[in-house]
Amino acid sequence: AEKVEELSRLQRNRLQDDIYAVLKNYRQKLPTKFPTDDPLVATLPRLTPAGGSAPVAVTLSGAWMEDLAQARFNWTASTDASLDHYQLRMTPGPEYSEDDESVVGSFASGTVMTETDAGLTMPGQIASFRLYVVTTDGNEVGSNTVVVSRG
């Protein structure tokens, strides 16, 4: 299973590199074909986040709640003026891996709690979670890792 995951991750990374090259080429050539004030040029998305400072990470805490059959997570509110939203991400198992993370949910500023059974649908399962602060310019930073075991 680990070999299959590793191969899938390598294939995904190669595909992302190929796609990025095509999008970069398109992004660079389009403005040479149209006036700079053309809506097509003006609405081209950025390929990378705008520069800026990284937000400050929040502190995440969480535990399995047997009565809810879900994990409950709480975090400190971000004080970053450019906060856009929070994003809870997880990976299966006791070690967090950014290569294997998946998004559990996105939450508006002002939210400081959520519950989920993502990665914890069967007794004995373990999952690792991080909460990301995402700013309006696309910068992000992850919290501490919280490992949750389903009883």
Buried (B, 14 or more C-beta within 10 A) or exposed (E): EEEEEEEEEEEEEEEEEEEEEEEEEEBEEEBEEEEEEEEEBEEEEEEEEEEEEEBEBBEBEBEBBEEEEBBBBBBBEBEBEBBBBBBBBBBBBEEBEEEBBEEBBEBEBEEBEBEBBBBBEEEEBBBBBBBBBBBEBEBBBBBBBBEBBBE
